[in-house]
Amino acid sequence: MRNIQIINSAWLFSKSAKAVPKTLPTDWEQLNLPFTWNGKDGQDGGNDYHRGTCYFAKELKADELPDGEEKYLQFDGVNSSCEVFWNGKSITKHDGGYSSFRVKLPEVKKENLLCVAVDNSPNDRVYPQNADFTFYGGIYRDVSVIGVPENHFDLDYYGAPGIMVTPEIDGKDAVVEIKTFIKDDDDCKVKYEIIAEGEVIASCVEDEDDKAKIRIENVHLWDGIKDPYLYTAKATLIVDGKEIDEISTRFGCRTFEIDPKKGFILNGREYPLRGVSRHQDRPDIGNALLPEHHKEDLELILEMGANTIRLAHYQHSQAFYDLCDEAGLVLWAEIPYISKHMPNGYDNTVSQMKELVAQNYNHPSIVVWGLSNEITIGGAADPDLIRNHKKLNELCHEMDSTRPTTIASVTMCPIDAEYVHISDVLSYNHYFGWYGGTTDMNGPWFDEFHKKYPNKAIGISEYGCEALDWHTSTPTQGDYTEEYQAYYHEELIKQIAERPYLWATHVWNMFDFAADARAEGGENGMNHKGLVTFDRKYKKDSFYAYKAWLNPEPMVHICSKRYIDRVEDTTRVTVYSNCDEVELFANGVSVGKQAKGKYPFFYFEVKNEGETTLTAKAGKLEDTSTIRKVETPNEAYIMKEEGDVINWFEITMPDGYFSINDTIGDIMSTFKGKMTTVRILLKVKNAFASGDKKDGKKGGGLEVAGFQLSMGMIKNIYGMAKGFTVKRVFSMLGGKFTKEQILEVNAMLNKVKKPKK
């Protein structure tokens, strides 16, 4: 039988080495896996985290390795490319930082030197290269040695488990096809067993075709959050009457359908998918997670009441897929084909998709394969991009006939584009109300799509806005306050609830995550769209908005607990609760009772005098917070951005005229404003041109938040930015413009009259 040994301990690491060592180094850093070298510099902003080749080394003695005639190394996650050396000889290369891969070990000596050269350098062939998250370098998941007999279940098939289970519901029963992959399958037999509650409930022995069909009578369905029942399929390899190798996998029996009018249907009933997207990283350790981190993430998502997760933008850990199987969460799994199509990256998209499907085929939680994300930021008409997607779509169907494909398209991509209609189902990433437009534009946009394409299932793959520990009583789009984020999600919940045809909706994002190129919101290097903070310690008010909407367990929550000092005489207090009635008390005196309306959001007007203890009661539940009357605004609540090149008092704002503190949309509402905007864009274009000359490149564009933007991309993105002030846009450009240049633009705007109200 096979033997597996995890070898995470006692590695040596070097960031400065230039080549693979011939002997075990004595001056390298000692560490245990999982590990990333970007745990600090990949999270502090500046887009300057170390991207290059680093080296890992470990001594492996023959008598410490697991028994087996053949031995394989298995790496569960090495980002992004690597080359593996055994006793100084290269034995494999792998491109793709999020999937497992294996390599057979050659001759094993008494003492052996294992070295891994890991490279997360920028290139034009391995995805991802342009994206709004940090590409942590390192060996950040487990490394194992697998010992097997000469005849064994295949370990060379795309890092997959060697067994594929395909259940098909037949009335009250299920017919389960089990396929195995075997190396040297001559004169072999396979015993197949299905196990439930620790007992073998069905079995057979096959000696050809490497597959079997077994009927489960009165099948117990995998039924989402309600009842995520799992079976186990076990395959035993028999040679000359002796059992020599064994593999197993858990699986679930369920049916599902994605209907363009009714949305997601699980086991014959409508089952609206409402949930979140997840990035996996954490403070200081990046993607180098331990089992307890995955478990904590899952528990927070379940507490919120979600029943679906989009696992963005890459293959996640098998540990997390397993947890989702057990919890009944419905998953969208995808490869990191993201943001910018690379003509030289075609082979890499194919290899990453093969690994994603092969390694995750048996998970009942997964219902769609994602082909790409926002890949048309530079335009949707590229023939090579179209060809790439059609091939991936065909590949998914060839490898898996049971699941549809999907795409996460971006706002600027026209709904008539050929690209949009390649996948079986579709979702769009929209940020109306944050990057442009207003919150009430989201629902009508989907209505228009649904009206024009009634037979195409449509969902929301991303929506959200950012919030830090900034606060206000007058939340405004783009202010990064917790109050605006809460308002935004209240409005989106209302619009989603009215549209059952949306097959799935995924908040962007469940957790704040690192994007080292970012410089906004007052904390560089982070995307703050999470419903929960990066360290998982603080649940923002928007988290509780979803908990009140999606989780049936009774709850009550007063919003804005961190917003204590307030200047207004009467202040608004928001309470979230899924209970039928909420009563609010101010210093023990009832402010009033409210019955729950259509949505679980309650709003009270409270006199702000001295210090007030607020208590919200809903049945036997209660929650408290404090507010305090002050004469001047508390500066601690007002956003302060690191590296801001211009102070507020330097910005001239003549009465009745525009300035850089006005939004692009407002400026564009007047004819002269449009003309001035064109002049500003020409200045930006000239900045591109001068940047090209300086760098010696042509058409390279400007780098913004880690993206290389061409003028064509700027025009596509421009429509989304109408809700931002000009100053905010300059801030998001990450110091690409000087104070003098920004003040020159402000002077131009100071000559443009605002329309009369």
Steps between C-alpha positions, in 0.01 A plus 500: 500500500607858447661697779490878525734716703475878533845662495422859606762528773870592496539679167769751411418819309695770315381815327851598391635174354566505126495128425407159636760390759703184447500417871268587787560870582613594848420872485140498377200587715334205673120480484200273477241495225261645403693822428493811284774760471238772439316482831613853589600684185201369307259677732649842574435682172735646245473213251860419587478155652775257409428319176778273389654156548559371850633162606386230741709198599452195719696185577307174469653176625393174335415328828266788596292481181174305477517141372423434135669375183438841345496834673336823396527855624172690526488880525158645585581863422816672373462853363535566219751290307756257630770253407568199721851358539590161645867452586589785267296375204188678374209256514200720417371852435155632578320819401199600707505600862172362634469133400664178614762321294713187542828365374646151523831485683793348314765296683479546876837504674576460867501879533322724247482873435162636393505857366219711360555821305180704538435799276220759519667741256287695250475327161269475200397135515390389849177631653435714698717799406262797522248485780384683811664267751851406613673206331672352805815304413585185689415139581182587682321165526607150605778297341476120522685186398278215378630143495317256269556154350607469137137442400291780648221744440637770272682789666588673172149605392499879557560467874155342535399239760483217242128440545199673341151455639192598296163442671179513297165513676253233384170541680562427866835342421835615367714326241861581582770465235847464649798532268859439603832580335758223530866481410587163343146362518573164332377204708349738756161494661332779691263456790256789527311579820254765607503580869235678706522565873811281515326199342546356150158524337591386148800350321625323189821378338594595143792378288459720193424858393618631840146601587187370668138599551345443840141568605422667834142420598296769673785743459561766763542825307764766553255782563694820555520669840194309614648149470845466339513120507819338373587148389847354453614312191799270550701320234745220577751378243543121494793324327532119515236492767684746723373845594791734423363858477196686625345842444174658610302817460186647646213596271141619514193408299297798381337652197520864409387725222564864417183642354502842326167592658495316833870514588678211672306182564635235739341155513192629322430805718588865448808578705616861452878521531586800716849531637850635474833477323809402695867586482706275724781721633569615855720760673872417500456148358336581167366180343699270731193392695459233764189278538363718778500802269283324243266385775463851640422641156232239443340562840478876435345444157244261647421743783422764241246264348658453158426183307751558219861612455682610190854379564691774325720531304683168499488145626466494880625245750350151499445551871257782428315312224460211746357733765252638248391147404435430867314827559285487186630822344461528122822603325621678190857384424721682251851543361700826520438598135446860604508866396736489204506242222854388421554343156787295645283376787272267303675177602498610864124558503452150360732332749352687797145411389592133459642496851201685647244261352696177552594578860155622604261288296367304799397796715119520510524861616639615163232574239675721242845539346603864454686573177625852575451821695483853357724388215352760264621810685710564189213417262284200413560470125849345500473183281770328704310567822184356344687190378653448845158508666338268249777247555464521879124462468538189284766361731274529806219320320738225381633440851170548681160463336315559829584865570446818298760768440477864600683830460535805724463786253570865576265798474663652194460180296197537266227244558494424127870411485576150372715438807204549734311210342773235487436349843186310597398749769626848580557749776608864495723699735320831563593778741225754430493713811873469562717534189231695321130542456265452793383198695157503336657429160587139587156339484382676182822401321427133567136547399614632164735207449230253605250661264734484201637153577221318688656159434844587640540451876649815651645565846719745692855378545626813679345802670614698800672809635779577743483585868761566765464647848372833360156628601239760413133585543480598133647202311609582147617287214878468507546604865623157623281519810341203667168684473513532122594134460203404716266723296639360174435139602154579635411636157653205314321249723169664411574481129623141509200383703265634231670300221475123550629441147854589620652151512770601752620816672841534662607796714850626430643413749449301817834616644728796439804378309845618398558677169844652536450742210203672666530845658157606616269518796776597744674163519724414210539151359149384577162451337244586769181371337479217752201452726760393759843652563819342371585353842145354534460686831235758411171440321397818325138613516442371146576148628202530733278632222549167323470302821161660563393424142640149449547330838171389659652487850349795695735797533509874568785740429544876549713653225782754528631386838838655421335834418450651846566875477230677293430869448135496389216563747299208365676195359385203302553155653481192278417158641513168315280217619311205355253511788143618452537810717781719632479756781777755553578657837711811570629503857219260589223707339321349203556685174236286334406159365510399138359192331718335240414604150599330178867516596672451837617860533368736769567875522447719807546874561664560837568824686873545544550653846800439723591132507232252402493124542298343222333162550318314225267222614345232282320236700749367754795635301665836549801697380654819636716788384590855604482843335624833634419860408803705397535852359764430234549190282737238634799503263560131569192418292614691190701317234868585483695351214865403514717672244237759412694758295255785552340654808138607512588866566703516177194429287325820391122465479340825371131519585291375207793343314635146478817367662676168528275430799204462262406172336576423139130440441402846628772668296391315188140618548586837341625566146803698619567229758512242223743711301721548804489128569624436147791738566576314824496168315743643246732586788472141622572380148808720488608349831476158336703621204770653717505185707555298182793721401649482846475121514604454139178311432216576265138470607583353835243712675488590865502259790205550735444269797718239336335520157676620187234730350494605138299800382244257356458341843470844660210584269327173593547560873412869486124442513534317831684786669233769472415474868855579613641845554787605278725513806408138583590388150839669526548331837422161349766558236749441779724808487532512122418872502668776700324754719571769241336296224194434713469868596525588130198278433321663795564843348344381174189383686479826698406669171199274440170617650281255683141476373247695702299286740 
